Each structure stands twice: as C-alpha cells, then as structure tokens.
Amino acid sequence: MTRHRLVVVGGGFGGLTLVRALRRAPVDVTLVDRRNFHLFQPLLYQVATGGLSPANIATPLRALFKRQRNVEVLLAEATGVDVEGRRLLLDDGALPYDTLVVAAGGSHAYFGHDEWEPLAPGLKTLEDATEIRRRVLLAFEAAEREADPDVQRSWLSFVVVGAGPTGVELAGALAEIARHTLRDEFRRIDPSAARILLVEGADRVLTSYRPALSARALRDLARLGVEVRTSTLVTSVSERGVTLGKDGAREEVGARTVLWAAGVTGSPLGRALAEATGAETDRAGRVVVGPDLSLPGHPELFVVGDLALFSHQGGRPLPGVAPVAMQQGRYVARLVEARLAGASLAPFRYRDKGSMATIGRAAAIVEVAGIGFGGYLAWLTWLFIHLLYIVQFGNRLLVLLQWAWSYLTWNRSARLITGTRAGAPPVASPEPPVPARRT
C-alpha cells in the first residue's frame, strides 16, 4: 500500500514545525527549499550589523532531519502547481503529491518602486544581511578617506526606512556601532558623529504595539542618538540620499547608505498558486486561505506562514511573525493525521503568546498576556525567548557566548567586509552631497 505523500515547500518556521510534527505519522514527507538551510530570521539584523556570523543563525536542513526517516530533503526551486495532476512544478522537473503545503514566505516590497532595491537593500536573506554589513562598514571606511567634509558627512549618514521591529532593531544597532563599537578605531573621523535617521510613514514607531510601549521605544531610540521622523514618507531614493515628504513639504537628506525595512510581499509562488486554483490574493501577494488554512475548493492544498492571509479570527489578518507560522504548521500536521485516521479538526485558531522587539543594549519592549513592559527585564526576556527558539543547540551556545562577549566589551566580532572591491563605494567623489533643505 502506497503511503500518503506530503510535499512541503519552504524550510522556514512554518515548514520546519510542520515536518517535525509529522515525525511519527504514516506519511512520506518531501521538504523542498531553494536553500539548504533553515534561517532564524529574527536575528538577521545582528548579522547585518556584525554582531553574529551567518552560520550562527542558519542550520542545514539535512542535519535537522537526518534522524527523521520519513523525510526527504530536496534542494530545488518551486515555480508552480499542476492542480489537476497533483504535481508541484520545479525549475528542473515536477514532484507528485497527495497533500501540498506551501510555506514559501515572502520578500521586501518597495510599493511600486522596485528600482529602489539596489539602492536600499532590505533584510530577508543571509545575502541581504552580508550586503548591508558590507555597505555599513564601507561607509565608515569611505568617510575615513574623504577630504571633503560635506561628502564625509553623507558617508556618515544612515537612513533606515520603516520603524517596525526590523527597522527599530537596525537603527538601534547602527547607533551602538557608531557610538561604542568603532570608538577609537579611526584616526580622521569620529564614528560617534554618525547620523542615524529612522523614517516611518505612520504616526509612531512599532505601530503593532500599544502606544505606551511605542513611546518607550521612541525614548530608547533617542537615548541611543537615533533621529526618528514619523508621519513621513520616502518619495525618492538615489545613490546620494533620499527625499522625504511630510505635510506637503519636501526634505532632501544626503546619505550614502539607505536600508529598507518598510514592506513585505509574498513569494511569487503564492500568485502562481492562486492563478492555478482561482484563489484570491491581497495587494501584498498573500493567498487567502480558509478556516483550516486550505484553499477554497482544494482541501489537499494548504498555505501557512507569511504567505497565508488568514482573517477568520477577529476579521483582521494574522501578522507575519514566527509564532503564527509555527502554530499554523503544527495545526496542518494534526489535520493531516486526523484526515488519515478518518477524523476532523476544528478550524485553526491562533493563540497569541505575546510579541517583543529589542531597541538596543538592555532596552526592549515586551507585550504578553495583556501586560506590556520595557527596559532591562524586557531585554532579558527577549534574549531568553530568542535563544529558546534557535533550532540547534550548538547555535544556541555560540549565540549566547557571542552575546555575552558583546555585552561585556561592546565589540561586534563579525565586522567583516566581504565581496569584491569592484562593489566598494568610491571615495573623494567629485559630486557634491545633497544638502539638507526644506521646501
């Protein structure tokens, strides 16, 4: 008798949790991912700012499942779905399935300005993180060699677009690098004079948190020397800076390093799946799913994690965070087992266990069980929870040691500039910087 064939696309939090939950189920699982590792995305910003190395937050998928005998891992790119033939289409073939779970995640969105991507990298992959690290560190190096004080200032200006958790974490880490980590390492520039500008279109930072916690995060950012602009939009991005718009006024900011943390769009596989099944997607490319996370009219097809638009609980879509993806993955695993046993399950229901964001050293905010708090205790809570969810014990130990050393010394040991000199920023540019002005 042929065992049930379950194919999972994506080795992120949703896919990983689902596959692990099926370790004793009578199913043959194939996990398909275009990368050979699981990435702990909540700590990507620490790779981008030199606090951790890429290997600290990534674990090979084959190592994770080497003892789970009902799992096969395939390195491949999923491009579409043959719904009638029940085949997952790959860039080099096809894979049959009885049940398909798509947990392909998403990428950063530029709200119709994809031409900004080379100028303002987002933070979703290890390559994004090492590119941001390269640009940040090279900016200080370029400033050290620049004779023109105005151009030097533009190299020492950093703009972070988007004040959600990623943007706040990036801005806080950049401020700590400039004010503490790089102290006394340069001879011609003062790194602490760097300008860190955080831009947010909404009226406050961290809008998913209660206003009191947003206000606390704003105070912590100000203490670190981060300049915050709320209710402000980015209207253009160039190699020399950004143009900001607020209340009809424009301001041009000279900055050679712009980082994007403002939007998310679903994987292209989501739109391909929607076209093949007639499912709906939202503007961000997320696929609308039913109460059991399946696609309407296709009980054999599921979408979980950041790619799923689930609004059957209170009418508002669930946020694209790791706890949501993990709970959805665990639910689909239980549902598959129940169906094989001839049973059914109640619709999926998300249990919010809280949320947290870190701003910097000994500064974070936590919201759990209706209680919000910040400061040192919140920071310790953030550290503990993130260590707990790193999937491999060896990585947990390495991260803990790195954090302890960084706390004691302010040092960030992974400050490596990688890539070719061809991609390095020029120095002594003949172009004048964009002066700060208002119109």
MIDO-307666 format. One record per residue (C-alpha): x, y, z; residue in three letters. Coordinates in steps of 0.5 Angstrom, whole numbers, plus 500, padded with zeros to 3 digits. Layout:
<rs>
+-----+-----+-----+-------+
!  c1 !  c2 !  c3 ! kelum !
+-----+-----+-----+-------+
!   X !   Y !   Z !   Ala !
...
+-----+-----+-----+-------+
</rs>
This chain:
<rs>
+-----+-----+-----+-------+
!  c1 !  c2 !  c3 ! kelum !
+-----+-----+-----+-------+
! 500 ! 500 ! 500 !   Met !
! 503 ! 507 ! 498 !   Thr !
! 504 ! 512 ! 504 !   Arg !
! 501 ! 519 ! 504 !   His !
! 506 ! 523 ! 500 !   Arg !
! 506 ! 530 ! 503 !   Leu !
! 510 ! 536 ! 500 !   Val !
! 512 ! 542 ! 504 !   Val !
! 515 ! 548 ! 500 !   Val !
! 520 ! 552 ! 505 !   Gly !
! 524 ! 551 ! 511 !   Gly !
! 522 ! 557 ! 515 !   Gly !
! 519 ! 557 ! 521 !   Phe !
! 512 ! 554 ! 519 !   Gly !
! 515 ! 549 ! 514 !   Gly !
! 520 ! 546 ! 519 !   Leu !
! 515 ! 546 ! 525 !   Thr !
! 510 ! 542 ! 521 !   Leu !
! 515 ! 537 ! 518 !   Val !
! 518 ! 536 ! 525 !   Arg !
! 511 ! 535 ! 528 !   Ala !
! 510 ! 529 ! 523 !   Leu !
! 516 ! 525 ! 525 !   Arg !
! 511 ! 519 ! 528 !   Arg !
! 506 ! 520 ! 522 !   Ala !
! 505 ! 515 ! 517 !   Pro !
! 507 ! 519 ! 511 !   Val !
! 513 ! 520 ! 507 !   Asp !
! 515 ! 528 ! 507 !   Val !
! 519 ! 531 ! 502 !   Thr !
! 521 ! 538 ! 504 !   Leu !
! 523 ! 543 ! 498 !   Val !
! 527 ! 549 ! 499 !   Asp !
! 532 ! 553 ! 494 !   Arg !
! 536 ! 554 ! 500 !   Arg !
! 540 ! 548 ! 504 !   Asn !
! 539 ! 551 ! 511 !   Phe !
! 534 ! 554 ! 516 !   His !
! 535 ! 561 ! 517 !   Leu !
! 533 ! 564 ! 524 !   Phe !
! 531 ! 571 ! 521 !   Gln !
! 529 ! 575 ! 528 !   Pro !
! 537 ! 575 ! 529 !   Leu !
! 539 ! 577 ! 521 !   Leu !
! 539 ! 584 ! 524 !   Tyr !
! 545 ! 582 ! 528 !   Gln !
! 549 ! 579 ! 522 !   Val !
! 548 ! 586 ! 518 !   Ala !
! 551 ! 590 ! 524 !   Thr !
! 557 ! 585 ! 525 !   Gly !
! 554 ! 582 ! 532 !   Gly !
! 553 ! 575 ! 529 !   Leu !
! 556 ! 571 ! 524 !   Ser !
! 552 ! 568 ! 518 !   Pro !
! 553 ! 561 ! 521 !   Ala !
! 550 ! 563 ! 528 !   Asn !
! 543 ! 563 ! 526 !   Ile !
! 543 ! 558 ! 520 !   Ala !
! 543 ! 551 ! 520 !   Thr !
! 543 ! 546 ! 515 !   Pro !
! 536 ! 542 ! 513 !   Leu !
! 539 ! 536 ! 512 !   Arg !
! 543 ! 536 ! 519 !   Ala !
! 536 ! 538 ! 522 !   Leu !
! 532 ! 532 ! 519 !   Phe !
! 538 ! 526 ! 519 !   Lys !
! 535 ! 522 ! 524 !   Arg !
! 527 ! 523 ! 522 !   Gln !
! 527 ! 517 ! 517 !   Arg !
! 520 ! 519 ! 514 !   Asn !
! 523 ! 526 ! 511 !   Val !
! 527 ! 527 ! 504 !   Glu !
! 530 ! 534 ! 503 !   Val !
! 531 ! 537 ! 496 !   Leu !
! 534 ! 543 ! 494 !   Leu !
! 530 ! 546 ! 489 !   Ala !
! 526 ! 552 ! 486 !   Glu !
! 519 ! 551 ! 486 !   Ala !
! 516 ! 555 ! 481 !   Thr !
! 508 ! 553 ! 480 !   Gly !
! 503 ! 548 ! 482 !   Val !
! 499 ! 543 ! 477 !   Asp !
! 493 ! 542 ! 481 !   Val !
! 489 ! 537 ! 476 !   Glu !
! 496 ! 533 ! 476 !   Gly !
! 497 ! 534 ! 483 !   Arg !
! 504 ! 536 ! 482 !   Arg !
! 509 ! 541 ! 485 !   Leu !
! 513 ! 544 ! 479 !   Leu !
! 520 ! 545 ! 480 !   Leu !
! 525 ! 549 ! 476 !   Asp !
! 528 ! 542 ! 473 !   Asp !
! 522 ! 538 ! 474 !   Gly !
! 516 ! 536 ! 478 !   Ala !
! 514 ! 533 ! 484 !   Leu !
! 508 ! 529 ! 486 !   Pro !
! 504 ! 530 ! 492 !   Tyr !
! 497 ! 528 ! 496 !   Asp !
! 498 ! 534 ! 500 !   Thr !
! 502 ! 540 ! 499 !   Leu !
! 503 ! 545 ! 504 !   Val !
! 506 ! 552 ! 501 !   Val !
! 510 ! 556 ! 507 !   Ala !
! 515 ! 560 ! 502 !   Ala !
! 515 ! 566 ! 506 !   Gly !
! 516 ! 573 ! 503 !   Gly !
! 521 ! 579 ! 501 !   Ser !
! 521 ! 586 ! 502 !   His !
! 517 ! 591 ! 498 !   Ala !
! 518 ! 598 ! 495 !   Tyr !
! 511 ! 600 ! 494 !   Phe !
! 512 ! 600 ! 486 !   Gly !
! 519 ! 603 ! 486 !   His !
! 523 ! 597 ! 485 !   Asp !
! 528 ! 601 ! 482 !   Glu !
! 530 ! 603 ! 489 !   Trp !
! 532 ! 596 ! 491 !   Glu !
! 539 ! 596 ! 489 !   Pro !
! 540 ! 603 ! 493 !   Leu !
! 536 ! 601 ! 499 !   Ala !
! 537 ! 594 ! 501 !   Pro !
! 532 ! 590 ! 505 !   Gly !
! 533 ! 585 ! 510 !   Leu !
! 530 ! 578 ! 509 !   Lys !
! 536 ! 573 ! 507 !   Thr !
! 543 ! 572 ! 509 !   Leu !
! 546 ! 575 ! 503 !   Glu !
! 542 ! 582 ! 505 !   Asp !
! 545 ! 582 ! 511 !   Ala !
! 552 ! 581 ! 509 !   Thr !
! 551 ! 586 ! 504 !   Glu !
! 548 ! 591 ! 509 !   Ile !
! 554 ! 590 ! 513 !   Arg !
! 559 ! 591 ! 508 !   Arg !
! 555 ! 598 ! 506 !   Arg !
! 555 ! 600 ! 513 !   Val !
! 563 ! 598 ! 515 !   Leu !
! 565 ! 601 ! 508 !   Leu !
! 561 ! 608 ! 509 !   Ala !
! 566 ! 609 ! 515 !   Phe !
! 572 ! 607 ! 511 !   Glu !
! 570 ! 612 ! 506 !   Ala !
! 569 ! 617 ! 511 !   Ala !
! 576 ! 616 ! 514 !   Glu !
! 579 ! 617 ! 507 !   Arg !
! 574 ! 623 ! 505 !   Glu !
! 577 ! 630 ! 505 !   Ala !
! 571 ! 634 ! 503 !   Asp !
! 567 ! 635 ! 510 !   Pro !
! 561 ! 635 ! 507 !   Asp !
! 562 ! 629 ! 503 !   Val !
! 564 ! 626 ! 509 !   Gln !
! 558 ! 627 ! 513 !   Arg !
! 554 ! 624 ! 507 !   Ser !
! 558 ! 618 ! 508 !   Trp !
! 557 ! 618 ! 516 !   Leu !
! 549 ! 619 ! 515 !   Ser !
! 545 ! 613 ! 515 !   Phe !
! 537 ! 612 ! 513 !   Val !
! 533 ! 607 ! 516 !   Val !
! 526 ! 607 ! 512 !   Val !
! 521 ! 603 ! 516 !   Gly !
! 520 ! 603 ! 524 !   Ala !
! 517 ! 596 ! 525 !   Gly !
! 521 ! 591 ! 529 !   Pro !
! 527 ! 590 ! 524 !   Thr !
! 528 ! 598 ! 523 !   Gly !
! 528 ! 599 ! 530 !   Val !
! 533 ! 594 ! 531 !   Glu !
! 537 ! 596 ! 525 !   Leu !
! 537 ! 603 ! 527 !   Ala !
! 539 ! 602 ! 535 !   Gly !
! 545 ! 597 ! 533 !   Ala !
! 547 ! 602 ! 528 !   Leu !
! 547 ! 607 ! 533 !   Ala !
! 551 ! 603 ! 538 !   Glu !
! 556 ! 601 ! 533 !   Ile !
! 558 ! 608 ! 531 !   Ala !
! 558 ! 611 ! 539 !   Arg !
! 561 ! 605 ! 542 !   His !
! 564 ! 599 ! 538 !   Thr !
! 568 ! 603 ! 533 !   Leu !
! 571 ! 608 ! 538 !   Arg !
! 578 ! 610 ! 538 !   Asp !
! 579 ! 605 ! 531 !   Glu !
! 579 ! 611 ! 526 !   Phe !
! 584 ! 617 ! 526 !   Arg !
! 581 ! 622 ! 522 !   Arg !
! 573 ! 621 ! 523 !   Ile !
! 569 ! 621 ! 530 !   Asp !
! 564 ! 615 ! 528 !   Pro !
! 560 ! 617 ! 534 !   Ser !
! 558 ! 624 ! 530 !   Ala !
! 555 ! 619 ! 525 !   Ala !
! 547 ! 621 ! 524 !   Arg !
! 542 ! 615 ! 524 !   Ile !
! 536 ! 617 ! 521 !   Leu !
! 529 ! 613 ! 522 !   Leu !
! 524 ! 614 ! 518 !   Val !
! 516 ! 612 ! 519 !   Glu !
! 510 ! 613 ! 515 !   Gly !
! 505 ! 612 ! 521 !   Ala !
! 505 ! 617 ! 527 !   Asp !
! 509 ! 613 ! 531 !   Arg !
! 514 ! 607 ! 531 !   Val !
! 512 ! 600 ! 533 !   Leu !
! 505 ! 601 ! 531 !   Thr !
! 503 ! 594 ! 533 !   Ser !
! 505 ! 595 ! 540 !   Tyr !
! 501 ! 599 ! 545 !   Arg !
! 502 ! 607 ! 545 !   Pro !
! 505 ! 607 ! 551 !   Ala !
! 511 ! 602 ! 549 !   Leu !
! 512 ! 606 ! 542 !   Ser !
! 513 ! 612 ! 547 !   Ala !
! 518 ! 608 ! 551 !   Arg !
! 522 ! 605 ! 545 !   Ala !
! 522 ! 612 ! 542 !   Leu !
! 525 ! 615 ! 548 !   Arg !
! 530 ! 609 ! 548 !   Asp !
! 532 ! 611 ! 541 !   Leu !
! 533 ! 618 ! 543 !   Ala !
! 538 ! 616 ! 548 !   Arg !
! 542 ! 612 ! 543 !   Leu !
! 542 ! 618 ! 539 !   Gly !
! 537 ! 616 ! 533 !   Val !
! 533 ! 621 ! 530 !   Glu !
! 526 ! 619 ! 529 !   Val !
! 522 ! 622 ! 523 !   Arg !
! 514 ! 620 ! 524 !   Thr !
! 509 ! 621 ! 519 !   Ser !
! 514 ! 622 ! 514 !   Thr !
! 514 ! 618 ! 507 !   Leu !
! 520 ! 617 ! 503 !   Val !
! 519 ! 620 ! 496 !   Thr !
! 525 ! 618 ! 492 !   Ser !
! 532 ! 614 ! 493 !   Val !
! 538 ! 616 ! 490 !   Ser !
! 546 ! 614 ! 491 !   Glu !
! 547 ! 620 ! 494 !   Arg !
! 541 ! 620 ! 499 !   Gly !
! 533 ! 620 ! 500 !   Val !
! 528 ! 625 ! 499 !   Thr !
! 523 ! 626 ! 505 !   Leu !
! 516 ! 628 ! 504 !   Gly !
! 511 ! 631 ! 510 !   Lys !
! 505 ! 635 ! 510 !   Asp !
! 507 ! 638 ! 503 !   Gly !
! 514 ! 640 ! 505 !   Ala !
! 520 ! 636 ! 502 !   Arg !
! 527 ! 635 ! 505 !   Glu !
! 533 ! 632 ! 502 !   Glu !
! 537 ! 628 ! 506 !   Val !
! 545 ! 627 ! 504 !   Gly !
! 546 ! 620 ! 506 !   Ala !
! 550 ! 614 ! 502 !   Arg !
! 547 ! 609 ! 506 !   Thr !
! 540 ! 607 ! 506 !   Val !
! 537 ! 601 ! 509 !   Leu !
! 530 ! 599 ! 507 !   Trp !
! 525 ! 596 ! 513 !   Ala !
! 518 ! 598 ! 510 !   Ala !
! 514 ! 593 ! 507 !   Gly !
! 513 ! 586 ! 505 !   Val !
! 511 ! 582 ! 499 !   Thr !
! 509 ! 575 ! 499 !   Gly !
! 513 ! 570 ! 495 !   Ser !
! 512 ! 569 ! 487 !   Pro !
! 510 ! 562 ! 488 !   Leu !
! 503 ! 565 ! 492 !   Gly !
! 501 ! 568 ! 486 !   Arg !
! 502 ! 562 ! 482 !   Ala !
! 498 ! 558 ! 486 !   Leu !
! 493 ! 563 ! 486 !   Ala !
! 492 ! 563 ! 479 !   Glu !
! 492 ! 556 ! 478 !   Ala !
! 487 ! 555 ! 484 !   Thr !
! 483 ! 561 ! 483 !   Gly !
! 484 ! 563 ! 490 !   Ala !
! 485 ! 571 ! 492 !   Glu !
! 491 ! 575 ! 494 !   Thr !
! 492 ! 581 ! 497 !   Asp !
! 496 ! 587 ! 495 !   Arg !
! 502 ! 584 ! 498 !   Ala !
! 501 ! 578 ! 495 !   Gly !
! 499 ! 574 ! 501 !   Arg !
! 494 ! 568 ! 499 !   Val !
! 487 ! 568 ! 502 !   Val !
! 486 ! 561 ! 506 !   Val !
! 480 ! 558 ! 509 !   Gly !
! 479 ! 557 ! 517 !   Pro !
! 483 ! 551 ! 516 !   Asp !
! 489 ! 554 ! 512 !   Leu !
! 487 ! 550 ! 506 !   Ser !
! 485 ! 554 ! 499 !   Leu !
! 478 ! 554 ! 498 !   Pro !
! 475 ! 548 ! 494 !   Gly !
! 482 ! 545 ! 495 !   His !
! 483 ! 541 ! 501 !   Pro !
! 489 ! 538 ! 499 !   Glu !
! 493 ! 545 ! 499 !   Leu !
! 495 ! 549 ! 505 !   Phe !
! 499 ! 556 ! 505 !   Val !
! 502 ! 557 ! 512 !   Val !
! 506 ! 563 ! 515 !   Gly !
! 508 ! 570 ! 512 !   Asp !
! 505 ! 568 ! 505 !   Leu !
! 498 ! 566 ! 508 !   Ala !
! 492 ! 571 ! 509 !   Leu !
! 488 ! 568 ! 515 !   Phe !
! 483 ! 573 ! 517 !   Ser !
! 478 ! 568 ! 520 !   His !
! 480 ! 570 ! 528 !   Gln !
! 477 ! 577 ! 529 !   Gly !
! 477 ! 580 ! 522 !   Gly !
! 484 ! 582 ! 522 !   Arg !
! 490 ! 578 ! 518 !   Pro !
! 495 ! 575 ! 523 !   Leu !
! 501 ! 578 ! 523 !   Pro !
! 507 ! 575 ! 519 !   Gly !
! 511 ! 573 ! 525 !   Val !
! 515 ! 567 ! 527 !   Ala !
! 510 ! 564 ! 532 !   Pro !
! 504 ! 565 ! 527 !   Val !
! 508 ! 561 ! 522 !   Ala !
! 510 ! 555 ! 528 !   Met !
! 502 ! 555 ! 530 !   Gln !
! 500 ! 554 ! 523 !   Gln !
! 505 ! 549 ! 521 !   Gly !
! 503 ! 545 ! 528 !   Arg !
! 496 ! 545 ! 526 !   Tyr !
! 496 ! 543 ! 519 !   Val !
! 501 ! 537 ! 521 !   Ala !
! 495 ! 535 ! 526 !   Arg !
! 490 ! 536 ! 521 !   Leu !
! 493 ! 531 ! 516 !   Val !
! 494 ! 526 ! 521 !   Glu !
! 487 ! 527 ! 523 !   Ala !
! 484 ! 526 ! 516 !   Arg !
! 489 ! 520 ! 515 !   Leu !
! 485 ! 517 ! 521 !   Ala !
! 478 ! 519 ! 518 !   Gly !
! 477 ! 524 ! 523 !   Ala !
! 477 ! 532 ! 523 !   Ser !
! 479 ! 538 ! 527 !   Leu !
! 476 ! 545 ! 529 !   Ala !
! 478 ! 551 ! 525 !   Pro !
! 485 ! 554 ! 526 !   Phe !
! 486 ! 559 ! 532 !   Arg !
! 492 ! 563 ! 534 !   Tyr !
! 494 ! 563 ! 541 !   Arg !
! 498 ! 570 ! 542 !   Asp !
! 503 ! 569 ! 547 !   Lys !
! 506 ! 576 ! 546 !   Gly !
! 511 ! 580 ! 542 !   Ser !
! 517 ! 583 ! 543 !   Met !
! 522 ! 588 ! 540 !   Ala !
! 529 ! 590 ! 542 !   Thr !
! 532 ! 597 ! 541 !   Ile !
! 539 ! 596 ! 544 !   Gly !
! 543 ! 594 ! 550 !   Arg !
! 539 ! 593 ! 556 !   Ala !
! 533 ! 596 ! 552 !   Ala !
! 527 ! 592 ! 549 !   Ala !
! 519 ! 592 ! 550 !   Ile !
! 515 ! 586 ! 551 !   Val !
! 507 ! 585 ! 551 !   Glu !
! 505 ! 579 ! 553 !   Val !
! 498 ! 577 ! 556 !   Ala !
! 495 ! 584 ! 556 !   Gly !
! 502 ! 586 ! 560 !   Ile !
! 507 ! 591 ! 557 !   Gly !
! 514 ! 593 ! 560 !   Phe !
! 520 ! 595 ! 557 !   Gly !
! 527 ! 596 ! 560 !   Gly !
! 533 ! 591 ! 562 !   Tyr !
! 528 ! 586 ! 564 !   Leu !
! 524 ! 586 ! 557 !   Ala !
! 531 ! 586 ! 554 !   Trp !
! 533 ! 579 ! 558 !   Leu !
! 526 ! 576 ! 556 !   Thr !
! 528 ! 578 ! 549 !   Trp !
! 535 ! 574 ! 550 !   Leu !
! 532 ! 568 ! 553 !   Phe !
! 526 ! 567 ! 548 !   Ile !
! 530 ! 568 ! 542 !   His !
! 536 ! 563 ! 545 !   Leu !
! 530 ! 558 ! 546 !   Leu !
! 527 ! 558 ! 539 !   Tyr !
! 534 ! 557 ! 535 !   Ile !
! 533 ! 550 ! 533 !   Val !
! 540 ! 547 ! 534 !   Gln !
! 544 ! 547 ! 541 !   Phe !
! 551 ! 549 ! 538 !   Gly !
! 548 ! 555 ! 535 !   Asn !
! 545 ! 557 ! 542 !   Arg !
! 551 ! 556 ! 545 !   Leu !
! 555 ! 560 ! 540 !   Leu !
! 550 ! 566 ! 540 !   Val !
! 550 ! 566 ! 548 !   Leu !
! 557 ! 567 ! 548 !   Leu !
! 557 ! 572 ! 543 !   Gln !
! 552 ! 576 ! 546 !   Trp !
! 556 ! 575 ! 553 !   Ala !
! 562 ! 578 ! 550 !   Trp !
! 559 ! 584 ! 546 !   Ser !
! 555 ! 586 ! 553 !   Tyr !
! 562 ! 586 ! 557 !   Leu !
! 566 ! 589 ! 551 !   Thr !
! 561 ! 593 ! 546 !   Trp !
! 565 ! 589 ! 541 !   Asn !
! 562 ! 586 ! 535 !   Arg !
! 567 ! 581 ! 533 !   Ser !
! 563 ! 579 ! 526 !   Ala !
! 565 ! 586 ! 523 !   Arg !
! 568 ! 583 ! 516 !   Leu !
! 567 ! 587 ! 510 !   Ile !
! 566 ! 581 ! 504 !   Thr !
! 565 ! 582 ! 497 !   Gly !
! 570 ! 585 ! 491 !   Thr !
! 573 ! 592 ! 491 !   Arg !
! 569 ! 593 ! 485 !   Ala !
! 563 ! 594 ! 489 !   Gly !
! 566 ! 598 ! 494 !   Ala !
! 564 ! 605 ! 495 !   Pro !
! 568 ! 611 ! 492 !   Pro !
! 572 ! 616 ! 496 !   Val !
! 573 ! 623 ! 494 !   Ala !
! 567 ! 623 ! 490 !   Ser !
! 567 ! 630 ! 486 !   Pro !
! 560 ! 630 ! 486 !   Glu !
! 557 ! 635 ! 492 !   Pro !
! 553 ! 632 ! 497 !   Pro !
! 545 ! 633 ! 497 !   Val !
! 545 ! 639 ! 503 !   Pro !
! 539 ! 638 ! 508 !   Ala !
! 534 ! 643 ! 506 !   Arg !
! 526 ! 644 ! 506 !   Arg !
! 522 ! 647 ! 501 !   Thr !
+-----+-----+-----+-------+
</rs>
